[in-house]
Amino acid sequence: MPIIRSKHQAGETIEEFYANEDVGMAFVMTGKVMLKLIKFINDNVTETKLSVFTSHYTMCIQTKDSKRLNDFITINADPISDTYYFSYKLPTEKSPWKNAWVSGTAKGVEEGLIFLIKSMIGTEKWKGNKELEQLAKKYNIYQKD
């Protein structure tokens, strides 16, 4: 299980957070769609630990568990269309202006995994990660120099 909820948040796992049914119906539906993506990621990314914190049902992924929250990948879900919205901050040296972000929309869990891989590559926070390189090759995602 590579996706681990930050120790800086409540004692529940990421799965428990999104499975909570004591919230409004829209959040329950969003949680179910996020759980599908989490399971698919956990089934395919088996070695690389992803530290996650949540903010208003947005899943924020970092390389390590930290209170510093400015270098991360965000994922939101639309339960009606089974769509995931990704964004990540560009590295300073590749940014056309201060704090530029890239965003995109993935349809379904497989494309969601591809967007996660592209985001991890794009942030450059996982450089040299062998599993990420293997996944990029498997999904024909070529890293740009």
BAVOLUM-255148 format. One record per residue (C-alpha): x negated, y negated, z negated; residue number from 1. Coordinates in pm, whole numbers. Layout:
% BAVOLUM-255148
<site u="X" v="Y" w="Z" seq="NUM"/>
...
% end
This chain:
% BAVOLUM-255148
<site u="0" v="0" w="0" seq="1"/>
<site u="-194" v="-304" w="120" seq="2"/>
<site u="65" v="-571" w="34" seq="3"/>
<site u="31" v="-662" w="-332" seq="4"/>
<site u="219" v="-944" w="-503" seq="5"/>
<site u="9" v="-1210" w="-672" seq="6"/>
<site u="-56" v="-1163" w="-1041" seq="7"/>
<site u="20" v="-1535" w="-1075" seq="8"/>
<site u="391" v="-1466" w="-1015" seq="9"/>
<site u="650" v="-1263" w="-1203" seq="10"/>
<site u="569" v="-904" w="-1294" seq="11"/>
<site u="775" v="-756" w="-1011" seq="12"/>
<site u="630" v="-608" w="-693" seq="13"/>
<site u="693" v="-766" w="-355" seq="14"/>
<site u="938" v="-483" w="-280" seq="15"/>
<site u="1130" v="-548" w="-603" seq="16"/>
<site u="1142" v="-920" w="-525" seq="17"/>
<site u="1298" v="-870" w="-181" seq="18"/>
<site u="1526" v="-586" w="-302" seq="19"/>
<site u="1687" v="-808" w="-567" seq="20"/>
<site u="2062" v="-813" w="-508" seq="21"/>
<site u="2140" v="-1064" w="-784" seq="22"/>
<site u="2097" v="-1352" w="-539" seq="23"/>
<site u="2326" v="-1496" w="-272" seq="24"/>
<site u="2428" v="-1279" w="23" seq="25"/>
<site u="2199" v="-1468" w="264" seq="26"/>
<site u="1898" v="-1388" w="43" seq="27"/>
<site u="2004" v="-1024" w="8" seq="28"/>
<site u="2020" v="-994" w="388" seq="29"/>
<site u="1687" v="-1176" w="429" seq="30"/>
<site u="1532" v="-948" w="168" seq="31"/>
<site u="1638" v="-636" w="358" seq="32"/>
<site u="1479" v="-764" w="680" seq="33"/>
<site u="1159" v="-859" w="495" seq="34"/>
<site u="1148" v="-513" w="336" seq="35"/>
<site u="1156" v="-354" w="684" seq="36"/>
<site u="855" v="-563" w="786" seq="37"/>
<site u="669" v="-493" w="460" seq="38"/>
<site u="719" v="-117" w="504" seq="39"/>
<site u="601" v="-132" w="866" seq="40"/>
<site u="293" v="-333" w="767" seq="41"/>
<site u="217" v="-95" w="478" seq="42"/>
<site u="253" v="204" w="711" seq="43"/>
<site u="9" v="56" w="965" seq="44"/>
<site u="-234" v="-153" w="761" seq="45"/>
<site u="-353" v="105" w="512" seq="46"/>
<site u="-694" v="-15" w="395" seq="47"/>
<site u="-687" v="-396" w="398" seq="48"/>
<site u="-537" v="-544" w="81" seq="49"/>
<site u="-310" v="-842" w="146" seq="50"/>
<site u="-239" v="-1062" w="-153" seq="51"/>
<site u="112" v="-1209" w="-134" seq="52"/>
<site u="295" v="-1480" w="-318" seq="53"/>
<site u="646" v="-1591" w="-243" seq="54"/>
<site u="808" v="-1930" w="-225" seq="55"/>
<site u="1182" v="-1957" w="-156" seq="56"/>
<site u="1183" v="-1618" w="19" seq="57"/>
<site u="883" v="-1711" w="231" seq="58"/>
<site u="608" v="-1451" w="211" seq="59"/>
<site u="262" v="-1610" w="196" seq="60"/>
<site u="-37" v="-1382" w="265" seq="61"/>
<site u="-393" v="-1452" w="148" seq="62"/>
<site u="-718" v="-1257" w="165" seq="63"/>
<site u="-742" v="-1243" w="-215" seq="64"/>
<site u="-524" v="-1319" w="-513" seq="65"/>
<site u="-575" v="-1685" w="-596" seq="66"/>
<site u="-390" v="-1986" w="-732" seq="67"/>
<site u="-538" v="-2188" w="-445" seq="68"/>
<site u="-258" v="-2189" w="-194" seq="69"/>
<site u="-388" v="-2376" w="111" seq="70"/>
<site u="-529" v="-2094" w="326" seq="71"/>
<site u="-254" v="-1846" w="400" seq="72"/>
<site u="-17" v="-1697" w="656" seq="73"/>
<site u="355" v="-1760" w="606" seq="74"/>
<site u="634" v="-1529" w="716" seq="75"/>
<site u="1006" v="-1608" w="708" seq="76"/>
<site u="1286" v="-1385" w="832" seq="77"/>
<site u="1619" v="-1435" w="1005" seq="78"/>
<site u="1838" v="-1136" w="916" seq="79"/>
<site u="2096" v="-1210" w="1185" seq="80"/>
<site u="1854" v="-1184" w="1478" seq="81"/>
<site u="1590" v="-953" w="1320" seq="82"/>
<site u="1335" v="-1227" w="1386" seq="83"/>
<site u="1023" v="-1323" w="1191" seq="84"/>
<site u="866" v="-1668" w="1188" seq="85"/>
<site u="491" v="-1682" w="1140" seq="86"/>
<site u="259" v="-1973" w="1078" seq="87"/>
<site u="-102" v="-2017" w="973" seq="88"/>
<site u="-346" v="-2301" w="926" seq="89"/>
<site u="-615" v="-2331" w="1190" seq="90"/>
<site u="-977" v="-2329" w="1071" seq="91"/>
<site u="-1108" v="-2686" w="1038" seq="92"/>
<site u="-1359" v="-2647" w="1322" seq="93"/>
<site u="-1084" v="-2530" w="1562" seq="94"/>
<site u="-821" v="-2777" w="1449" seq="95"/>
<site u="-731" v="-3065" w="1684" seq="96"/>
<site u="-641" v="-3271" w="1375" seq="97"/>
<site u="-655" v="-3230" w="999" seq="98"/>
<site u="-436" v="-2947" w="869" seq="99"/>
<site u="-308" v="-2822" w="1207" seq="100"/>
<site u="-90" v="-2510" w="1195" seq="101"/>
<site u="3" v="-2251" w="1458" seq="102"/>
<site u="353" v="-2104" w="1454" seq="103"/>
<site u="538" v="-1838" w="1648" seq="104"/>
<site u="845" v="-1616" w="1650" seq="105"/>
<site u="833" v="-1236" w="1653" seq="106"/>
<site u="1129" v="-1012" w="1736" seq="107"/>
<site u="1137" v="-692" w="1530" seq="108"/>
<site u="883" v="-525" w="1303" seq="109"/>
<site u="635" v="-406" w="1566" seq="110"/>
<site u="601" v="-752" w="1715" seq="111"/>
<site u="588" v="-883" w="1357" seq="112"/>
<site u="284" v="-664" w="1292" seq="113"/>
<site u="121" v="-793" w="1612" seq="114"/>
<site u="185" v="-1153" w="1501" seq="115"/>
<site u="35" v="-1072" w="1161" seq="116"/>
<site u="-276" v="-930" w="1326" seq="117"/>
<site u="-305" v="-1236" w="1551" seq="118"/>
<site u="-256" v="-1464" w="1251" seq="119"/>
<site u="-524" v="-1282" w="1051" seq="120"/>
<site u="-763" v="-1318" w="1343" seq="121"/>
<site u="-663" v="-1681" w="1397" seq="122"/>
<site u="-728" v="-1788" w="1038" seq="123"/>
<site u="-1076" v="-1634" w="1056" seq="124"/>
<site u="-1037" v="-1534" w="689" seq="125"/>
<site u="-1064" v="-1163" w="774" seq="126"/>
<site u="-1376" v="-1182" w="994" seq="127"/>
<site u="-1562" v="-854" w="1008" seq="128"/>
<site u="-1267" v="-649" w="882" seq="129"/>
<site u="-1299" v="-312" w="1058" seq="130"/>
<site u="-935" v="-211" w="1015" seq="131"/>
<site u="-821" v="-542" w="1165" seq="132"/>
<site u="-1055" v="-488" w="1461" seq="133"/>
<site u="-912" v="-136" w="1513" seq="134"/>
<site u="-554" v="-266" w="1496" seq="135"/>
<site u="-637" v="-546" w="1743" seq="136"/>
<site u="-777" v="-286" w="1982" seq="137"/>
<site u="-476" v="-55" w="1934" seq="138"/>
<site u="-233" v="-337" w="2017" seq="139"/>
<site u="-450" v="-487" w="2294" seq="140"/>
<site u="-516" v="-807" w="2102" seq="141"/>
<site u="-845" v="-947" w="2212" seq="142"/>
<site u="-1034" v="-1179" w="1983" seq="143"/>
<site u="-1155" v="-1500" w="2142" seq="144"/>
<site u="-1504" v="-1626" w="2066" seq="145"/>
% end
